[in-house]
Amino acid sequence: MMKYWVRYAKGGSLRFVGHLDMLHAWERVLRRSRLPLAFSQGFSPRPLLSLAAPLPVGQYSCAEYLELELREELPAATVAAAIRARQLPETEVLGIARVPEGTGALMGLIRYADYLVSELTTKQQAQLEAALPRFLAESQVVVEMQRKRGLRQVDIRPLVRQAQLDDGQLQLTLAIGSQGNLRPELLLEHLGVKAAAGAAPHITRQELYLLSEDANLISPLEFCR
């Protein structure tokens, strides 16, 4: 079986579709694409596909990743064309790559994500200008976060790899995945940025990253080159 990673953008009303519903929508698209999909075993076979990282409802993204498996190898361009012919409204396929053999599931490899926080009010920008340098200067920032087993104290400082306010927009690189996860809205809340009436900051996920052997960030499609 051959594995592919597909990068796509998601916006419009589709950003209000949750993770599982999005996965089911992709399954319908791929079934109609006539690609030679690989299926699971058992009484109710399903196409072998997954999404790399859940996107919070309401957020925009130009870096969603779909992992799918085919029974036979096809050129990436052929797979992309078949998907684009049937793709969901308000999505755009931005790239696709054949994954090297032996590579694990993408959802288990993702470690960081880039976010752009825009449409900040003047008051919100001023709050970030004051709070962000203090946060970055700390070696430890412990907050209470809700987990499956209740509230836990979590040091969120190591989860922020990069944070920079530039020209009224906040660029973030935050940990994501099973080894650590910090949502941008939770960081904004900690920094004292509150949504103005009818004017919440606009958050867009811009990229997902794996870690290379030398601990540098590498996007999924770069990994496959």
N, C-alpha and C positions, 0 to 999 in steps of 0.2 A: 504494500500500500504506500501511496505517496502523500506527503503532507504539504499543505500550502498555508501561508499566512497572508491574509487580505487586509489591507489598511483602507478604511473608509471614513468619510465625514458624516456627521449626524446633526441635524438641526431642525428648525421649524417646529411643528407640532409633534414631530417624532421624538423630540427630546423629553416628552412627558410619558413615553413608553418605557416601562421597566425592563430590567435585565432579562428575566425569563420570557416575557412577551416578545422582546426583541429577538431572542434566540429562536423562538417558535416561528417568528416572521421570516427569519433567514432560512429556516428549514423549508418553509413553503417555497421561497424563492429558488433554493437550490434543487428542490424536487422538480420544479418547472424548467430548470436550466438544461436538463438532459445530460448533465455531466455524469460520469461513471462514479457515483458516490459510493464510499465504503460504509457499511452498516455494522451496527453492533450485533452480537449474537443473542440468542434467547427467543422467547415467545413473542416479543414485540420489538423487532429490530428498528433502530433509529439511525439516521445518518450520524456519522462520527464528526461532530463539529462542536465548537465551544467559542465563547467570547473571552478575550484575554483578561479584562478587568471590568467589574460593574461600574457604570457611570451613574452618579446620583441623578435622580429624576429632576428635570428642569435645566440641566447643564448642557451646553453646546460642546461639540467635540469635532476636531479634525484629525483625530488619532485613535479611532476605534479599530480593534483588530479582531478578525474572525479567523479561527483555525479550522480547516476542513481537511478531510482525508479522501483520496480517490483510489479506486481499485487499480488504475493504471496511470502512468506518467504522461502528462500533457504539457506542452509549452505554457509558461505562465501567461503569455499574451492570449492564448486560446481560452484559458480558464477565466481570465479577466473579461474577455469579450462576451462569454456565455453569461456571466453574472451581470454585467452591465445591461445586457438585453432584457433582463428580468428584474433589475434591482428595485428596491423599495423607493417610493417617493420620498423626497427630502433626505436622501442619502446620495453619496458620490464615492465611487470606488477610486481611490487615489494611488494604489499600488498593490502589487502582489508578488510573492516570491516563493519558489520551491524551497522547502526547508531541508537542510542537510540531514542525512540519515542518522539515527541515534539521538536526535535532539528531543528533549523532553517536551511536555505540554507547555505552551506559552504562558498559560495562567500561573504556572508554578515558577516561571523564570523572571517575570516582571518584577522590578525592584523600585523604580522611580517613575514619576510623571511630571511633565511640564504643564503649568497652568498660566493663563493670562487673565488677570482680574482687571476689567475695564469699566467704563461708565461710573467711576467713583465721583461722588460729590466733592465739592471744595472742602467741606467739613471732614469727610472721610479721608481725603488725601492728607489733610493737616494732622489727623489722628495717626495715620501711618507714618508720617514724617517724624512724629514724636516717639511713637512706640516701637517701630521696627528696629532702629539702631540699638535700643536698650535690649530688645529680645535677642538680637544677633550677638551682642556682647556677652551674653550669659553662656555658661558652660552646661547648665542644667535648668530646665523649666518643667516643673512637675505640675500636672493638672489632673483633674478627675475626668475620666472618660467612661461612657457606658459601654460595657461589653456584654457578651451573652450571659455571663455569670454575675452580672451586676456591675456596680461602679468599681473602677480600678484607678490607682494612681499611675500615671504614665509620664515619663520624661519625653516631651515632644521636641526638645531641642535637636537631638540627633536625627529626627525625622525631616528636618528642614535642611536640605543640601544647599539651596540657594534661594534668596529672596531679595528683590531689588525693585525699588520704586523709581520709575523713569517716565517722564513726560505724562504724569497723571495716571499711569498704569502700573500694576504690580505684577512682576514676573516671578513665578514660583517654581521650584523643583522640589517636590515632596515625595517622601517614601510612600510606596503603595505595594500591596501584596501581603502574603502570609507572614513575612518577617518584620513587618512594620507598616502602619498605614495611618496617614493623617490627611483628612479631607480639608480642602482649602477654606471652606466656610467655617470650620472649627478653628482654624488658625486666625481667620479674620475676627471671629468672635473673641478669641483670647486677646487679640491686639486692640480690642475696643471698637472695632468697626461695626456699627449697627446699620441695618438696612433703613434707608430713609423711606418715608411714606410713599408707597407705590414706585420706589426706585431702588431696588436691590442691585448690588454690583453684578455685572455680567461676567460669568466665569466660563472660560473655554479651555478644555483640555487640548493641548497642542501636540503632545508626543508621549509615548511610553518608552521605557528603557529597560534593557537588561544590563547586567554588569559584565564587562569583558574580563579576561583573565588578569589584567593589570588594574582592575577596579575602576575602569573608565566607563562612562555611560555609552551605550550603543543601542540604536533603535532596532526593532525586530527585522526590518528590511535590510539594514546595514549588516546585521548579523549573518544574513543569508548570502551575502555577496562573496 
